[in-house]
C-alpha cells in the first residue's frame, strides 16, 4: 500500500519498487496483495536456475506483468561464456 501511494504521482511506474520472487506462485493473490496497485517496477528473481519459468510469471504477477523485470542472471551466466547468448535466447523464446 505504501509503495502504491508513493508511486501514484508517476506514470507508468514510480520510483518505489518491490522484490517478489517468481517462485511464490499465487501467494500475493491469496494474501490479498495487489501487485499492480504498487505502481512500481517489480523485480522478479527466481526465473531459470531457481525453478520458475517465464510462463510462471503470469500466475504470480497477473495484470502487473507490464511492471515485471525478471532476473535470469544465474541461469544465463551459468551457461558459461560460450553458452550465454543461447541461454538468454532460450529463455526469451519462452516469454
C-alpha positions as CSV (number, residue, x, y, z in Angstrom):
1,X,0.0,0.0,0.0
2,X,2.8,2.4,0.9
3,X,4.6,1.8,-2.4
4,X,1.3,2.5,-4.3
5,X,0.9,5.8,-2.5
6,X,4.4,6.9,-3.3
7,X,4.1,5.8,-7.0
8,X,0.7,7.3,-7.9
9,X,2.2,10.6,-9.0
10,X,4.4,8.8,-11.6
11,X,3.3,7.0,-14.7
12,X,3.6,4.3,-15.8
13,X,5.8,3.3,-12.9
14,X,7.0,5.3,-9.9
15,X,10.4,5.2,-8.1
16,X,9.4,2.7,-5.4
17,X,9.7,-0.9,-6.5
18,X,9.2,-4.3,-4.9
19,X,11.1,-7.6,-5.0
20,X,8.7,-10.5,-5.4
21,X,10.2,-13.9,-6.1
22,X,8.9,-15.6,-9.3
23,X,8.7,-18.9,-7.3
24,X,6.0,-17.7,-4.9
25,X,3.1,-19.0,-7.0
26,X,-0.2,-17.4,-6.2
27,X,0.8,-16.2,-2.7
28,X,0.4,-12.5,-3.5
29,X,-3.2,-13.1,-4.7
30,X,-4.0,-15.4,-1.7
31,X,-2.6,-12.7,0.7
32,X,-4.7,-10.0,-0.9
33,X,-1.7,-8.2,-2.3
34,X,-2.4,-6.2,-5.4
35,X,0.9,-6.0,-7.2
36,X,-0.5,-3.8,-10.0
37,X,-1.6,-1.3,-7.4
38,X,2.0,-1.0,-6.2
39,X,2.7,1.1,-9.3
40,X,6.4,0.4,-9.3
41,X,8.8,-1.9,-11.0
42,X,8.6,-5.5,-9.7
43,X,11.9,-7.3,-9.6
44,X,11.3,-11.0,-10.0
45,X,14.3,-13.2,-9.1
46,X,13.9,-16.9,-9.4
47,X,13.3,-17.4,-13.1
48,X,15.5,-20.1,-14.6
49,X,18.0,-21.7,-12.2
50,X,15.8,-21.2,-9.2
51,X,12.9,-23.1,-10.7
52,X,10.4,-20.6,-12.1
53,X,9.9,-20.4,-15.8
54,X,8.8,-17.4,-17.8
55,X,5.4,-19.0,-18.1
56,X,5.0,-18.8,-14.3
57,X,5.2,-15.0,-14.3
58,X,1.5,-14.6,-15.2
59,X,0.4,-16.7,-12.3
60,X,2.5,-14.7,-9.8
61,X,2.0,-11.2,-11.2
62,X,-1.3,-11.3,-13.1
63,X,-2.2,-7.9,-14.6
64,X,1.0,-6.4,-13.2
65,X,3.1,-8.2,-15.9
66,X,4.0,-5.0,-17.6
67,X,5.9,-3.9,-14.5
68,X,7.9,-7.1,-14.1
69,X,11.7,-7.2,-14.5
70,X,12.5,-10.9,-14.4
71,X,16.1,-11.7,-13.3
72,X,17.6,-14.7,-15.0
73,X,21.2,-14.0,-14.3
74,X,22.1,-17.2,-12.6
75,X,20.8,-19.4,-15.5
76,X,22.3,-17.3,-18.2
77,X,25.7,-16.8,-16.6
78,X,25.8,-20.5,-15.5
79,X,25.8,-21.4,-19.2
80,X,29.4,-20.1,-19.4
81,X,30.8,-17.6,-21.9
82,X,30.0,-19.7,-25.0
83,X,26.5,-20.6,-23.8
84,X,25.4,-17.2,-22.6
85,X,23.7,-16.0,-25.7
86,X,21.9,-19.3,-26.5
87,X,20.8,-19.5,-22.8
88,X,19.4,-16.0,-23.0
89,X,17.7,-16.7,-26.3
90,X,16.1,-19.9,-25.0
91,X,14.6,-18.1,-22.0
92,X,13.4,-15.2,-24.2
93,X,11.7,-17.6,-26.6
94,X,9.6,-18.9,-23.7
95,X,8.1,-15.4,-22.9
